[in-house]
Amino acid sequence: MGSLLALLAAAAFGISDVTGAVAARKASALTVTLGIQAVGMVALVPALWLVTGTRSTQALVIGGLAGGLGAIGLVIYLRAMAIGPIGVISPVSALVGAGVPVGWGIVLLGEQVGLRQLTGILLGLLAVAAVAYVPGSSIRSEGARSVGQALIAGAAFGLFFVALNASPPGSGLWPLLGARIVAIAVLLAAVLVRRRPLLPRGVGGLVVVSGAGDMLANALFLAATRVGLLSLVSLLTSLYPVVALMVARWWLHERLTTTQAAGVLAAILATALLAGGG
């Protein structure tokens, strides 16, 4: 059951990514991210009372820190997918998002890296180089810039998970409430300062699907960790770029170069190795 829930979480994450990316191609990524966070908040509030957990100031504050990082990462992520191929951006961000917690544990917590993780790190470096390479392009091209943004977004996502991991044990979903409150506040302020429309026309349905999918994925991931091994659940959930890639090929008819396709496969494998432990 844990494996099934994790695979469903991966599917929800993948669908949320693609619908959010399509919305960001029609409207400001900033506004789309705010909408996704707001929809997620609506879904989160009733879930707080269904999942047991102890509410505390520490849980909310740490969650708020994570929420700020996650919001920044999501804006950059959607901007990257708005100008670059989803089939490339999604696995690169997932790779870095999995690699940052590993690096954090090794460098700051003194954790020992295993052969599997070391292989994943090396494979990941090759994957990033492969997906970023387009014959005849320059570092200033949109494709190169989108991969660079994917790297930054992935780092923000990785720090989001590092921060959430520091929340008090037994706090349930309360850290996610702190995360949503801070994310919405920061994004709303940015939208008002930059004078972006709060409800851009033509993307409402996409934003609702993306926001609901994101929160559903988080809930499924949490449920999966309650009945399955964390290492296995994390490994299966981290395969969400596979879903994003398939949806993008079917819906948006995306095509990758041979080198990029090889890089995508390498990135997915590297992510699986990193998420699978030592």
C-alpha positions as CSV (number, residue, x, y, z in Angstrom):
1,M,0.0,0.0,0.0
2,G,2.9,2.4,0.8
3,S,4.4,1.8,-2.7
4,L,1.0,2.4,-4.4
5,L,0.4,5.7,-2.4
6,A,3.9,6.9,-3.3
7,L,3.4,6.2,-7.0
8,L,0.1,8.1,-6.9
9,A,1.9,11.0,-5.2
10,A,4.4,10.9,-8.0
11,A,1.6,11.1,-10.6
12,A,-0.1,14.0,-8.8
13,F,3.2,15.9,-8.6
14,G,3.8,15.3,-12.3
15,I,0.4,16.5,-13.4
16,S,0.6,19.5,-11.0
17,D,4.0,20.5,-12.6
18,V,2.7,20.4,-16.2
19,T,-0.6,22.2,-15.5
20,G,1.3,24.9,-13.5
21,A,3.8,25.3,-16.4
22,V,1.1,25.7,-19.0
23,A,-0.5,28.3,-16.8
24,A,2.8,30.1,-16.4
25,R,3.1,30.3,-20.2
26,K,-0.2,32.2,-20.3
27,A,0.2,34.4,-17.2
28,S,2.8,35.7,-14.8
29,A,4.6,32.8,-13.0
30,L,4.3,35.0,-9.8
31,T,0.5,35.1,-10.0
32,V,0.2,31.4,-10.9
33,T,2.4,30.4,-7.9
34,L,0.2,32.6,-5.6
35,G,-2.9,30.8,-7.0
36,I,-1.3,27.4,-6.5
37,Q,-0.4,28.2,-2.9
38,A,-3.9,29.6,-2.2
39,V,-5.6,26.5,-3.6
40,G,-3.3,24.3,-1.6
41,M,-4.2,26.3,1.6
42,V,-7.9,25.6,1.0
43,A,-7.1,21.9,0.8
44,L,-4.8,21.9,3.7
45,V,-7.0,23.5,6.4
46,P,-9.5,20.6,6.7
47,A,-6.6,18.1,6.5
48,L,-5.0,19.6,9.6
49,W,-7.9,18.2,11.7
50,L,-7.8,14.8,10.0
51,V,-4.1,14.1,10.6
52,T,-2.9,14.0,14.2
53,G,-0.2,16.4,15.2
54,T,0.9,18.8,17.9
55,R,0.6,22.5,17.1
56,S,3.5,24.6,18.3
57,T,5.2,27.9,17.5
58,Q,8.3,26.1,16.6
59,A,6.5,24.0,14.0
60,L,4.9,27.1,12.4
61,V,8.1,29.2,12.4
62,I,10.2,26.4,10.8
63,G,7.4,25.7,8.4
64,G,7.3,29.4,7.5
65,L,11.0,29.4,6.7
66,A,10.5,26.4,4.5
67,G,7.5,28.1,2.8
68,G,9.6,31.1,1.9
69,L,12.2,29.0,0.2
70,G,9.5,26.8,-1.5
71,A,7.7,29.8,-2.9
72,I,10.8,31.3,-4.4
73,G,11.7,27.9,-5.9
74,L,8.3,27.4,-7.4
75,V,8.2,30.9,-9.1
76,I,11.6,30.2,-10.6
77,Y,10.6,26.7,-11.5
78,L,7.5,27.8,-13.3
79,R,9.4,30.5,-15.2
80,A,11.9,27.9,-16.3
81,M,9.2,25.6,-17.6
82,A,7.5,28.5,-19.3
83,I,10.5,29.1,-21.6
84,G,12.1,25.6,-21.7
85,P,11.0,22.0,-22.3
86,I,9.2,20.5,-19.3
87,G,10.8,17.2,-20.0
88,V,14.2,18.7,-19.2
89,I,13.3,21.2,-16.5
90,S,11.4,18.8,-14.3
91,P,14.1,16.1,-13.9
92,V,16.9,18.6,-13.5
93,S,15.0,20.3,-10.6
94,A,14.2,16.9,-9.1
95,L,17.8,15.9,-9.3
96,V,19.1,19.0,-7.5
97,G,16.1,18.9,-5.0
98,A,17.2,15.3,-4.0
99,G,20.9,16.2,-4.1
100,V,20.8,19.2,-1.7
101,P,19.5,17.3,1.3
102,V,22.2,14.6,0.6
103,G,24.9,17.3,0.4
104,W,23.5,19.0,3.6
105,G,23.8,15.7,5.5
106,I,27.3,15.0,4.3
107,V,28.8,18.4,4.7
108,L,27.0,19.8,7.8
109,L,25.8,16.7,9.6
110,G,28.8,14.5,9.0
111,E,26.8,11.7,7.4
112,Q,28.7,9.1,5.4
113,V,28.0,8.9,1.7
114,G,27.4,5.5,0.3
115,L,28.5,4.1,-3.1
116,R,25.0,4.4,-4.4
117,Q,24.8,8.1,-3.5
118,L,28.2,8.8,-4.9
119,T,27.3,7.2,-8.2
120,G,24.1,9.3,-8.2
121,I,26.1,12.5,-7.7
122,L,28.5,11.8,-10.5
123,L,25.7,10.6,-12.8
124,G,23.7,13.8,-12.0
125,L,26.6,16.1,-13.0
126,L,26.7,14.3,-16.4
127,A,23.0,14.6,-16.7
128,V,22.9,18.3,-16.1
129,A,25.6,18.8,-18.8
130,A,23.7,16.6,-21.3
131,V,20.3,18.3,-20.9
132,A,21.9,21.8,-21.1
133,Y,23.8,21.0,-24.3
134,V,22.1,22.1,-27.6
135,P,24.3,22.3,-30.7
136,G,24.8,25.9,-31.8
137,S,23.3,27.5,-28.7
138,S,25.0,29.9,-26.3
139,I,24.9,30.3,-22.6
140,R,22.5,33.2,-23.1
141,S,20.0,31.2,-25.1
142,E,16.6,30.5,-23.5
143,G,17.3,26.8,-23.3
144,A,20.5,27.4,-21.3
145,R,18.8,30.0,-19.1
146,S,15.9,27.7,-18.3
147,V,18.3,24.9,-17.2
148,G,20.1,27.4,-15.0
149,Q,16.8,28.4,-13.5
150,A,15.9,24.7,-13.0
151,L,19.1,24.3,-11.0
152,I,18.3,27.3,-8.7
153,A,14.7,26.1,-8.3
154,G,15.9,22.6,-7.4
155,A,18.3,24.0,-4.8
156,A,15.4,26.0,-3.2
157,F,13.2,22.8,-3.2
158,G,16.0,20.9,-1.5
159,L,16.4,23.6,1.2
160,F,12.6,23.4,1.7
161,F,12.9,19.7,2.6
162,V,15.9,20.4,4.8
163,A,13.9,23.0,6.7
164,L,10.8,20.8,7.0
165,N,13.0,18.0,8.3
166,A,14.0,20.3,11.2
167,S,10.4,20.7,12.3
168,P,9.4,19.0,15.7
169,P,8.6,15.3,15.5
170,G,4.9,14.6,15.9
171,S,3.9,18.1,14.5
172,G,1.8,16.5,11.8
173,L,0.8,18.9,9.0
174,W,1.2,22.1,11.1
175,P,4.6,23.0,9.6
176,L,2.9,23.0,6.2
177,L,0.4,25.6,7.5
178,G,3.3,27.9,8.5
179,A,4.8,27.3,5.1
180,R,1.6,28.2,3.2
181,I,1.0,31.3,5.3
182,V,4.4,32.7,4.7
183,A,4.4,31.7,1.0
184,I,1.1,33.4,0.4
185,A,2.1,36.5,2.3
186,V,5.4,36.9,0.4
187,L,3.8,36.2,-3.0
188,L,0.8,38.5,-2.5
189,A,3.2,41.3,-1.5
190,A,5.3,40.7,-4.6
191,V,2.2,40.6,-6.9
192,L,0.9,43.9,-5.5
193,V,4.2,45.6,-5.7
194,R,4.7,44.5,-9.3
195,R,1.0,45.2,-10.1
196,R,0.2,41.8,-11.5
197,P,-3.5,40.8,-11.9
198,L,-4.7,38.6,-9.1
199,L,-6.9,36.5,-11.3
200,P,-5.5,36.4,-14.9
201,R,-8.0,35.3,-17.4
202,G,-7.8,31.8,-19.0
203,V,-5.7,30.1,-16.4
204,G,-8.1,29.6,-13.4
205,G,-8.8,26.0,-14.2
206,L,-5.1,25.1,-14.7
207,V,-4.2,26.8,-11.4
208,V,-6.9,24.9,-9.5
209,V,-5.7,21.6,-10.9
210,S,-2.1,22.4,-10.2
211,G,-2.7,23.6,-6.7
212,A,-5.0,20.7,-5.8
213,G,-2.6,18.2,-7.4
214,D,0.3,19.6,-5.3
215,M,-1.6,19.3,-2.0
216,L,-2.9,15.9,-2.9
217,A,0.6,14.7,-3.7
218,N,1.8,16.0,-0.3
219,A,-1.0,14.2,1.5
220,L,-0.4,11.0,-0.4
221,F,3.3,11.2,0.4
222,L,2.6,11.7,4.1
223,A,0.2,8.8,4.1
224,A,2.7,6.6,2.3
225,T,5.4,7.3,4.9
226,R,2.9,6.1,7.6
227,V,2.5,2.7,6.1
228,G,5.8,2.1,4.1
229,L,9.5,2.5,4.4
230,L,10.6,6.2,4.1
231,S,13.5,5.2,1.7
232,L,11.2,3.3,-0.6
233,V,8.5,6.0,-0.5
234,S,11.0,8.8,-1.2
235,L,12.5,6.8,-4.1
236,L,9.1,6.1,-5.8
237,T,7.8,9.7,-5.3
238,S,11.0,11.2,-6.7
239,L,10.1,9.6,-10.1
240,Y,7.5,12.3,-10.7
241,P,9.5,13.7,-13.6
242,V,8.7,10.6,-15.6
243,V,5.0,11.5,-15.3
244,A,5.7,15.1,-16.2
245,L,7.7,14.0,-19.2
246,M,4.9,11.7,-20.5
247,V,2.2,14.3,-20.0
248,A,4.3,16.9,-21.8
249,R,4.9,14.6,-24.7
250,W,1.2,13.7,-25.0
251,W,-0.3,17.1,-24.3
252,L,2.3,19.6,-25.6
253,H,4.0,17.3,-28.1
254,E,7.5,18.1,-26.7
255,R,10.5,16.6,-28.4
256,L,14.0,16.4,-27.0
257,T,17.4,16.0,-28.8
258,T,19.0,12.6,-28.4
259,T,21.6,14.0,-26.0
260,Q,18.9,15.7,-23.9
261,A,16.8,12.5,-23.8
262,A,19.9,10.6,-22.6
263,G,20.4,13.3,-20.0
264,V,16.8,13.1,-18.8
265,L,17.1,9.4,-18.3
266,A,20.4,9.9,-16.4
267,A,18.8,12.6,-14.2
268,I,15.9,10.3,-13.3
269,L,18.3,7.4,-12.5
270,A,20.6,9.8,-10.5
271,T,17.6,11.0,-8.5
272,A,16.5,7.5,-7.8
273,L,20.0,6.6,-6.6
274,L,20.2,9.7,-4.3
275,A,16.7,9.1,-2.9
276,G,17.4,5.5,-2.4
277,G,20.0,6.0,0.3
278,G,23.6,4.7,0.6
